[in-house]
Amino acid sequence: MAKRFLSAFLAASLLFTGSMQAVQAAMIGTEQVAESTISAKGAQDRAKIVDMLSRDEVQSELVKRGIDPVEAKSRVAALTDDEASNMASQLDKAPAGGGIIGAIVLVFFVLLLTDILGFTKIFPFTRSVR
């Protein structure tokens, strides 16, 4: 009886062994995850912010405040969709002409916040919380 049970068990095991499929797992890079989470709306908002940062008067104000315009654009590219949407809506609400200073101050505070959180080191007067 034990031989019969063992034979049936081995036969069933061999039968189900062929139906198993191999699974392969691999690490994915941060870039892949970031690309997959960027939505079309977020890309439009980032483009709007980069367009604003590309203006000559904005770049001169950034340089006056010690901020590299290229670094500011790379920071905008690193924003999440929600942050980019929030910043773009604030730029839309800003008054024309005189509101550019407010937009620059907003960019400055975003850069300052990322410095304090330890993601970057632009300003020498900040200490990272990390």
C-alpha positions as CSV (number, residue, x, y, z in Angstrom):
1,M,0.0,0.0,0.0
2,A,2.8,2.4,0.9
3,K,4.6,1.7,-2.4
4,R,1.4,2.4,-4.3
5,F,0.8,5.7,-2.5
6,L,4.5,6.7,-3.0
7,S,4.3,5.8,-6.7
8,A,1.1,7.9,-7.2
9,F,2.6,10.8,-5.3
10,L,5.8,10.8,-7.4
11,A,3.8,10.5,-10.6
12,A,1.6,13.5,-9.6
13,S,4.8,15.4,-8.7
14,L,6.4,14.8,-12.0
15,L,3.2,15.7,-13.8
16,F,3.0,19.1,-12.1
17,T,6.7,19.8,-12.4
18,G,6.4,20.3,-16.2
19,S,3.7,23.0,-15.7
20,M,5.8,25.2,-13.5
21,Q,7.1,28.3,-15.2
22,A,10.3,30.0,-14.5
23,V,10.1,33.5,-13.0
24,Q,12.9,36.0,-13.4
25,A,13.2,39.0,-11.2
26,A,15.5,42.0,-11.8
27,M,16.2,45.3,-10.2
28,I,14.7,48.3,-12.0
29,G,16.4,51.7,-12.0
30,T,15.2,54.9,-10.5
31,E,15.0,56.4,-14.0
32,Q,12.6,53.7,-15.2
33,V,10.3,54.3,-12.2
34,A,10.5,58.1,-12.6
35,E,9.7,57.9,-16.3
36,S,6.7,55.6,-15.7
37,T,5.2,58.0,-13.1
38,I,5.5,61.2,-15.0
39,S,2.1,62.1,-16.5
40,A,1.3,64.3,-19.4
41,K,-0.1,67.0,-17.1
42,G,3.0,66.9,-15.0
43,A,5.1,67.3,-18.2
44,Q,3.1,70.3,-19.3
45,D,3.4,71.9,-15.9
46,R,7.2,71.3,-15.9
47,A,7.4,72.8,-19.4
48,K,5.6,75.9,-18.2
49,I,8.0,76.3,-15.3
50,V,11.0,75.8,-17.5
51,D,9.7,78.3,-20.0
52,M,9.4,80.8,-17.1
53,L,12.9,80.0,-15.9
54,S,14.3,80.5,-19.5
55,R,13.4,84.2,-19.6
56,D,16.3,86.5,-19.4
57,E,15.0,88.6,-16.5
58,V,14.3,85.5,-14.5
59,Q,17.8,84.1,-15.1
60,S,19.4,87.4,-14.2
61,E,17.5,87.4,-10.9
62,L,18.4,83.8,-10.2
63,V,22.1,84.6,-10.8
64,K,21.8,87.7,-8.5
65,R,20.5,85.4,-5.8
66,G,23.4,82.9,-6.3
67,I,21.3,80.2,-8.0
68,D,22.6,78.5,-11.1
69,P,19.7,78.6,-13.7
70,V,20.8,75.2,-15.0
71,E,20.6,73.7,-11.5
72,A,17.1,75.3,-11.1
73,K,15.9,73.7,-14.3
74,S,17.2,70.3,-13.2
75,R,15.4,70.8,-9.9
76,V,12.2,71.5,-11.8
77,A,12.7,68.2,-13.7
78,A,13.0,66.4,-10.4
79,L,9.7,67.7,-9.0
80,T,6.8,65.3,-8.5
81,D,3.6,65.8,-10.6
82,D,1.8,67.4,-7.6
83,E,4.6,69.8,-6.8
84,A,4.9,70.8,-10.5
85,S,1.1,71.3,-10.7
86,N,1.1,73.4,-7.5
87,M,4.0,75.6,-8.7
88,A,2.5,76.0,-12.2
89,S,-0.9,77.1,-10.7
90,Q,0.9,79.6,-8.5
91,L,2.7,81.0,-11.6
92,D,-0.7,81.3,-13.3
93,K,-2.1,83.2,-10.4
94,A,0.8,85.5,-10.1
95,P,0.2,89.1,-11.3
96,A,1.9,89.9,-14.6
97,G,5.0,92.0,-14.5
98,G,5.6,92.5,-10.8
99,G,4.8,88.9,-9.9
100,I,8.0,87.6,-11.3
101,I,9.7,88.4,-8.0
102,G,7.2,86.2,-6.2
103,A,7.9,83.4,-8.7
104,I,11.6,83.7,-8.1
105,V,11.1,83.7,-4.4
106,L,9.0,80.6,-4.7
107,V,11.8,78.9,-6.7
108,F,14.3,80.0,-4.0
109,F,12.2,78.5,-1.3
110,V,11.9,75.2,-3.2
111,L,15.6,75.1,-3.6
112,L,16.1,76.0,0.1
113,L,13.7,73.3,1.2
114,T,15.5,70.7,-0.9
115,D,18.8,71.9,0.6
116,I,17.5,71.6,4.2
117,L,16.1,68.1,3.5
118,G,19.6,67.1,2.3
119,F,18.8,66.3,-1.3
120,T,21.3,68.9,-2.6
121,K,23.9,71.3,-1.3
122,I,23.6,74.7,-3.0
123,F,23.4,77.2,-0.2
124,P,26.3,77.2,2.2
125,F,24.2,78.6,5.1
126,T,21.9,75.5,5.4
127,R,22.4,72.4,7.4
128,S,21.0,69.2,6.2
129,V,18.6,67.2,8.5
130,R,20.2,64.0,7.3
